[in-house]
């Protein structure tokens, strides 16, 4: 069932994004009097088709893209016979270069607009909830395996990132930390201030699904939250709001200390010292080999929640949308420079589906869809023949030089671009399958 939910989410998300992208091309072409022969969401074979006016609207069986067929345009259809005929007034090639440029930018522009609107709507509807710096620095961080590898220790208080202040815990894993050269954390440890360098490959490690939760987390005192039915916590009578003060006689103030101490008693019975209101209790808990007690810990840190009006939502949402693009630009630059291994950072539909997850969460769905819309716009703007950016590159050359590249040149460039894209698709699909197998 989880696999079906993952597949449904990515198919719906891509269908929305491809639909609006191709609609951007189509409406721009129709506005300038160009004939649009086909509009398809998904690639052939065709499942459903309906002709309205001069355009056939269809849904393809392969839901990983789509296309618009504009008369007189050299595209993936490679209709060279039609291109050999005399240009007709309604064809793409007959129109001025500036009109053709707008048509090719139409899909990119619409994807940007949709992405920005999604982020604005999310900020307006949900606001923001986060641990602010003043809460994070109360008790420091819990350093997981990867955090320890770069030199962090549990209890470290991170003061800034490369000398720059930060607002919230999530900033410690943002682009300023992970995608900036020679970045470092300024850390207060045992009364001393030190620098912990952030290695270039840290983002590569953190993007690996098997490393989730192994970097850093806020350190926090805790109380007992939701209790799992028939768990040890349920059987011994733990209650909401209880505070566990000791495990086997060893005091525990923070949740990470509780986790360490209880694992020492895996497979045995251990005494938990519990404060319930003003009453001190001792509960005997029989732990299995995993040392699971069976409750959710509620952090005793103040989660800051902010709601925004429309004006603030427009500003913050737009910033988040374009930050997603900037993050991908910096990531691409690090892949080109060799600082990041593409095998660990690039993902295709399978990898993206796994990010959507096996449960349907509309906030996560729209957040990822907004991000994918911005990424799709950026990727399509790359100057690779067969992508919109390739057509834009040739049209800009025509506008600046006054000379139009020959149809034969454009045909060969389209073939080369399609070969590049096919090779890239094989790589990302193969990489996705490999990651599924090893992870």
C-alpha positions in Angstrom: 0.0 0.0 0.0 2.8 2.4 0.8 4.3 1.8 -2.7 0.9 2.7 -4.3 0.6 5.9 -2.3 4.2 6.9 -3.2 3.4 6.2 -6.9 0.1 8.0 -6.8 1.7 11.1 -5.2 4.5 11.5 -7.8 2.2 10.7 -10.7 -0.3 13.4 -9.5 2.5 15.9 -8.8 4.2 15.4 -12.2 0.9 15.4 -14.0 0.1 18.8 -12.5 3.6 20.3 -13.2 3.9 18.9 -16.7 0.3 20.0 -17.5 0.9 23.6 -16.5 4.3 23.6 -18.2 3.1 22.4 -21.5 0.0 24.7 -21.2 2.4 27.6 -20.9 3.9 26.7 -24.3 0.5 26.0 -25.8 -1.3 29.2 -24.8 1.7 31.4 -25.8 1.8 29.6 -29.2 -2.0 30.1 -29.7 -1.7 33.7 -28.7 0.7 34.4 -31.5 -1.4 32.5 -34.0 0.6 29.3 -34.2 -1.1 26.0 -34.8 -0.9 23.6 -31.9 -1.5 20.0 -33.2 -1.1 18.0 -29.9 -1.2 18.6 -26.2 -0.3 15.5 -24.1 0.3 14.8 -20.5 2.3 11.6 -20.4 4.1 9.9 -23.3 2.6 7.4 -25.8 0.9 5.0 -26.1 -2.2 7.1 -25.8 -4.8 6.2 -23.2 -7.3 8.9 -24.0 -7.6 11.6 -26.6 -10.1 14.4 -27.5 -9.8 16.8 -30.4 -11.1 20.3 -29.9 -10.5 22.7 -32.7 -7.2 22.2 -34.3 -5.6 20.6 -31.2 -5.8 17.0 -29.9 -5.7 16.8 -26.1 -4.5 13.4 -24.8 -3.2 11.5 -21.8 -0.3 9.1 -22.4 0.4 5.8 -20.6 3.9 6.8 -19.4 3.2 9.5 -16.8 6.8 10.9 -16.6 6.5 13.9 -18.9 4.5 15.4 -21.7 4.7 17.4 -24.8 3.1 20.0 -27.1 3.4 19.6 -30.9 3.5 23.0 -32.5 3.4 23.1 -36.3 6.7 24.0 -37.9 8.9 23.4 -34.9 11.8 21.0 -34.7 11.1 19.0 -31.6 11.2 15.4 -30.2 8.7 14.3 -33.0 11.5 14.9 -35.6 8.9 15.5 -38.3 11.4 16.2 -41.0 9.0 15.7 -43.8 6.8 18.6 -42.6 9.9 20.7 -42.2 10.9 20.1 -45.8 7.8 21.8 -47.0 7.4 25.6 -47.6 6.8 27.4 -44.2 3.1 28.3 -43.6 2.0 31.5 -41.9 0.6 29.6 -38.9 3.9 27.7 -38.2 6.3 28.3 -35.5 9.2 28.8 -37.9 7.3 31.6 -39.7 6.9 33.8 -36.7 9.4 36.5 -35.5 12.2 35.3 -33.3 10.9 37.3 -30.3 7.5 35.5 -30.5 9.2 32.1 -30.7 11.4 33.0 -27.7 8.3 33.8 -25.6 6.7 30.5 -26.6 9.8 28.6 -25.5 9.9 30.5 -22.2 6.2 30.0 -21.6 6.5 26.7 -19.8 9.4 27.9 -17.7 7.5 31.1 -16.7 4.4 29.2 -15.8 6.3 26.7 -13.7 7.9 29.6 -11.8 4.6 31.2 -11.2 3.0 27.9 -10.0 5.9 27.2 -7.7 5.9 30.6 -6.2 2.1 30.5 -5.7 2.3 27.1 -4.0 4.9 28.4 -1.5 2.9 31.5 -0.8 -0.2 29.5 -0.2 1.6 27.1 2.1 3.1 30.0 4.2 -0.3 31.7 4.3 -2.2 28.5 5.3 0.2 26.8 7.6 2.5 29.5 8.8 5.9 28.3 10.2 6.8 26.2 13.2 10.4 25.9 14.2 12.9 25.7 17.1 14.4 29.2 17.4 18.1 29.7 18.1 17.5 30.8 21.7 15.9 27.4 22.4 18.5 25.4 20.5 21.3 27.0 22.4 19.8 26.3 25.8 21.1 22.8 26.0 23.1 22.4 22.8 22.8 19.6 20.2 22.9 15.8 20.2 25.6 14.7 17.8 24.8 11.6 15.8 27.3 9.4 14.0 27.9 11.8 11.1 28.0 14.8 13.5 30.7 13.1 15.5 32.6 12.3 12.4 33.0 16.0 11.5 34.0 16.8 15.1 30.8 17.8 16.8 30.0 16.5 20.3 26.7 16.1 22.2 26.2 19.2 24.3 28.0 21.5 21.9 26.3 24.9 21.5 26.5 26.1 17.9 26.8 29.9 18.0 27.0 30.7 14.3 27.6 29.4 10.8 30.9 30.7 9.3 30.6 33.8 11.5 27.0 34.5 10.5 24.2 34.3 12.9 21.2 32.0 12.3 17.6 32.1 13.3 16.4 28.5 13.6 17.7 25.0 14.0 17.0 24.1 10.4 19.5 26.8 9.3 22.3 24.5 10.7 21.6 22.2 7.8 20.7 24.8 5.2 22.6 25.9 2.1 24.9 28.4 4.0 26.2 25.5 6.0 26.2 22.7 3.4 26.9 24.4 0.1 29.3 27.2 1.0 33.1 26.6 0.5 35.2 26.6 3.7 32.1 26.7 5.9 32.3 26.0 9.6 30.3 26.0 12.8 31.4 28.2 15.7 30.9 26.0 18.8 30.9 26.7 22.5 32.2 23.6 24.3 33.1 23.4 28.0 33.6 27.1 28.2 35.8 27.3 25.1 34.9 28.6 21.6 36.2 26.4 18.7 35.6 26.1 15.0 34.3 22.8 13.5 34.9 22.7 9.8 32.1 21.5 7.5 33.4 19.0 4.9 32.4 19.4 1.3 30.9 16.0 1.2 28.6 16.5 4.2 25.5 17.3 2.0 26.3 14.1 0.1 26.1 12.0 3.3 23.0 13.7 4.5 21.2 13.1 1.2 21.6 9.4 1.8 18.3 8.0 3.2 20.2 5.6 5.5 21.8 8.5 7.3 18.5 10.1 8.3 18.8 11.1 12.0 22.5 10.6 12.2 23.7 14.2 12.0 22.5 16.6 14.8 19.3 17.1 16.7 18.4 19.7 19.4 19.1 18.5 22.9 16.1 18.7 25.1 14.6 17.7 28.5 11.4 15.7 27.9 8.1 14.4 29.3 6.0 11.4 28.3 3.7 12.0 25.4 1.5 9.6 23.4 1.7 6.0 24.8 1.5 3.1 22.4 -1.3 0.6 23.3 0.0 -2.7 24.9 3.5 -1.3 25.1 5.7 -1.6 28.3 4.8 2.1 29.0 1.1 1.2 28.9 1.5 -1.9 31.0 3.4 -0.3 33.8 1.1 2.7 33.9 3.2 5.6 32.5 1.0 8.6 31.9 1.0 11.7 29.7 3.1 14.4 31.3 5.2 12.0 33.4 8.9 13.0 33.7 11.5 10.2 33.8 14.3 11.4 36.1 16.5 8.3 36.3 17.0 4.9 34.7 18.4 2.2 36.9 19.4 4.8 39.5 21.3 6.9 36.9 19.9 10.4 36.6 18.7 11.4 33.1 17.9 15.0 32.3 17.8 14.8 28.5 16.1 12.4 26.1 19.4 11.3 24.5 20.7 10.4 28.0 17.5 8.3 28.6 18.0 6.5 25.3 21.6 5.7 26.2 20.8 4.5 29.7 17.8 2.3 28.8 19.8 0.5 26.1 22.2 -0.7 28.8 19.3 -2.7 30.2 18.0 -4.3 26.9 16.5 -7.7 27.6 16.2 -7.1 31.4 14.0 -5.3 33.8 15.0 -1.8 34.9 13.6 0.7 37.5 12.4 4.0 36.1 12.2 6.9 38.5 9.2 9.0 37.5 8.0 12.4 38.7 4.2 12.7 38.3 3.1 16.1 39.5 4.6 16.3 43.0 4.7 12.5 43.4 7.9 10.4 43.0 7.2 6.9 41.6 9.4 3.9 40.8 8.2 1.7 37.9 9.7 -1.6 36.9 9.9 -1.9 33.1 10.7 -5.2 31.3 12.7 -4.2 28.2 13.0 -6.4 25.1 16.2 -6.7 23.1 15.5 -3.3 21.4 14.9 -1.6 24.8 11.6 -0.1 23.5 9.5 1.5 26.2 6.7 2.6 24.0 6.0 6.3 24.3 6.6 9.5 22.3 8.9 12.0 24.0 7.6 15.6 24.1 10.5 18.0 23.9 10.4 20.6 26.7 11.6 23.3 24.3 9.4 26.1 23.0 8.4 25.5 19.5 7.9 28.9 17.8 4.9 29.1 15.5 4.2 32.2 13.4 1.1 32.9 11.2 1.5 35.4 8.4 -0.8 37.8 6.5 -1.0 37.8 2.7 1.6 40.4 2.3 4.1 38.6 4.5 3.2 35.3 2.9 4.0 36.7 -0.6 7.4 37.9 0.6 8.3 34.7 2.5 6.8 32.3 0.1 8.6 33.9 -2.9 11.8 33.8 -1.0 11.4 30.1 -0.2 10.6 29.3 -3.9 13.7 31.0 -5.3 15.8 29.6 -2.4 15.0 26.2 -3.8 16.3 27.2 -7.2 19.5 28.7 -5.7 20.0 25.5 -3.6 19.9 23.5 -6.8 22.2 25.8 -8.7 24.8 25.5 -5.9 24.3 21.8 -5.8 24.8 21.5 -9.5 28.0 23.6 -9.3 29.4 21.2 -6.6 28.6 18.2 -8.8 30.4 19.8 -11.7 33.4 20.6 -9.5 33.5 17.1 -8.2 32.7 18.0 -4.6 29.5 16.0 -4.7 29.1 12.5 -6.2 26.1 12.6 -8.6 25.3 9.0 -7.8 24.5 10.1 -4.3 22.8 13.4 -5.1 20.8 12.9 -8.3 17.5 11.1 -8.2 14.8 10.2 -10.6 11.1 9.4 -10.2 11.7 6.4 -7.9 13.9 8.5 -5.6 11.4 11.4 -5.6 8.5 9.0 -4.9 10.4 7.8 -1.8 10.7 11.4 -0.6 6.9 11.8 -0.9 6.6 8.9 1.4 4.1 6.1 2.0 1.5 8.2 3.8 -0.5 11.0 2.1 0.3 14.3 3.7 -1.1 17.3 1.8 1.4 19.8 3.3 4.3 17.6 2.3 2.8 16.9 -1.1 2.3 20.6 -2.0 5.7 21.6 -0.5 7.5 19.0 -2.7 5.3 19.9 -5.7 6.2 23.6 -5.3 9.9 22.7 -5.1 9.7 20.4 -8.1 8.0 23.2 -10.1 10.9 25.5 -9.4 13.5 22.8 -10.2 11.7 21.9 -13.4 11.8 25.5 -14.5 15.5 25.7 -13.7 16.4 22.4 -15.4 14.4 23.3 -18.5 16.4 26.6 -18.8 19.7 24.7 -19.1 21.2 25.3 -22.5 20.9 21.7 -23.7 19.3 21.1 -27.1 16.0 19.3 -26.8 15.3 21.3 -23.6 13.5 24.6 -23.6 16.9 26.2 -22.7 18.5 24.8 -25.9 15.8 26.5 -28.0 16.2 29.7 -26.1 19.9 29.6 -26.7 19.5 29.3 -30.4 16.8 32.0 -30.5 18.9 34.4 -28.6 21.7 33.8 -31.1 19.3 34.6 -33.9 18.0 37.8 -32.3 21.6 39.0 -31.5 23.2 38.0 -34.8 20.3 38.4 -37.1 21.0 35.0 -38.6 18.7 32.0 -38.0 20.4 28.6 -37.6 19.6 26.2 -40.5 16.8 23.6 -40.0 19.4 20.9 -40.6 21.6 22.3 -37.8 18.6 22.5 -35.5 17.6 18.9 -36.4 21.1 17.6 -35.6 21.2 19.6 -32.3 17.8 18.1 -31.4 19.1 14.6 -31.9 22.3 15.3 -29.9 20.2 16.8 -27.1 17.8 13.8 -27.0 20.8 11.5 -26.8 22.1 13.4 -23.8 18.7 13.4 -22.1 18.3 9.7 -22.8 21.7 8.9 -21.3 20.8 11.1 -18.3 17.4 9.2 -17.9 19.2 5.9 -18.0 21.6 7.1 -15.3 19.0 8.4 -12.9 16.7 5.4 -13.3 19.6 3.0 -12.8 20.8 5.1 -9.9 17.3 5.0 -8.3 17.1 1.2 -8.7 20.6 0.8 -7.2 19.7 2.9 -4.2 16.5 0.9 -3.7 18.5 -2.3 -3.7 21.3 -1.2 -1.4 19.1 0.8 0.9 
